[in-house]
């Protein structure tokens, strides 16, 4: 999968990926940063990640709590709220619709390519 940049749709993609990851289980920022790579998101700086997390928290989609980290400093752990779960469900439906449309587009594009070969 191609790497994504963090502009425009890239930030929106990161946001929905974070909602999915936090829907699976609460996590701290560094863990989320690493997990984003499974969705083709590479090279996101920590400042960008935390700005997106703060925005989702401000929008009521996520929540955070400080958790003691044993020997080191406390870490902020993020989790999904009920509102965030509804937003995740909504975007999942939208992506399913988009997947269908992309499939139609690709089928026609492949047909065109075969016709022009």
C-alpha positions in Angstrom: 0.0 0.0 0.0 1.3 3.5 -0.8 2.3 5.8 1.9 0.0 8.7 2.6 0.9 12.2 3.4 -0.7 14.2 6.2 -2.5 16.8 4.1 -6.2 17.2 3.2 -7.7 13.8 3.0 -4.6 12.3 4.8 -5.7 13.9 8.1 -9.2 12.7 7.6 -7.9 9.1 7.0 -5.7 9.3 10.1 -8.7 10.4 12.1 -10.9 7.5 11.1 -8.1 5.0 11.5 -7.6 6.3 15.0 -11.3 5.9 15.8 -11.0 2.3 14.6 -7.9 1.6 16.6 -9.4 3.1 19.7 -12.6 1.2 19.1 -10.5 -2.0 19.3 -8.9 -1.0 22.6 -7.6 2.1 24.5 -4.0 3.0 23.6 -1.3 5.6 24.1 -0.1 7.9 21.4 3.1 6.1 20.5 1.3 2.8 20.1 -1.3 4.5 17.9 1.5 6.1 15.8 2.9 2.6 15.2 -0.5 1.0 14.5 -1.3 3.6 11.8 1.3 2.0 9.6 -1.0 -1.0 9.1 -3.4 1.5 7.3 -0.7 2.8 4.9 0.0 5.9 7.0 3.8 6.4 7.4 5.9 9.3 8.6 3.3 11.0 10.7 5.1 13.3 13.2 4.0 13.1 16.8 2.8 16.7 16.8 0.4 16.0 14.0 -0.9 12.9 15.8 -1.5 14.7 19.0 -3.2 17.6 17.3 -5.6 15.1 15.7 -6.2 13.3 19.0 -6.8 16.6 20.8 -9.3 17.5 18.1 -11.2 14.2 18.4 -11.2 14.7 22.2 -12.6 18.2 21.8 -15.2 16.9 19.4 -16.3 14.3 22.0 -15.2 11.3 19.9 -12.4 10.2 22.2 -11.4 10.6 25.9 -8.1 10.4 27.6 -6.8 9.6 31.1 -3.4 9.6 32.6 -2.0 6.2 33.4 1.0 5.5 35.6 3.8 3.9 33.6 5.7 2.1 36.3 9.3 3.3 36.2 8.7 6.2 33.8 6.4 9.2 33.6 2.6 8.8 33.4 1.2 8.3 29.9 -2.0 9.6 28.4 -4.2 6.7 27.3 -6.9 7.4 24.7 -10.2 5.6 24.3 -13.3 5.8 22.2 -16.5 7.4 23.5 -20.1 6.4 22.6 -20.2 9.4 20.2 -16.9 8.2 18.7 -18.4 4.8 18.2 -21.4 6.2 16.3 -19.0 8.3 14.2 -17.0 5.1 13.4 -20.1 3.3 12.4 -21.1 6.2 10.1 -17.8 6.3 8.4 -17.7 2.5 8.0 -21.1 2.7 6.1 -19.7 5.6 4.0 -16.6 3.6 3.2 -18.6 0.5 2.3 -20.6 2.7 -0.2 -17.4 4.1 -1.6 -15.9 0.6 -1.9 -18.8 -0.3 -4.2 -18.3 2.8 -6.3 -14.6 2.3 -6.6 -15.2 -1.3 -7.7 -17.5 0.0 -10.5 -14.9 2.5 -11.5 -12.1 0.0 -11.6 -14.1 -2.5 -13.6 -14.8 0.1 -16.2 -11.2 1.3 -16.3 -10.0 -2.3 -16.7 -12.5 -2.8 -19.5 -11.3 0.3 -21.2 -7.7 -0.8 -20.9 -8.5 -4.1 -22.5 -10.4 -2.4 -25.3 -7.5 -0.1 -26.1 -4.8 -2.9 -25.9 
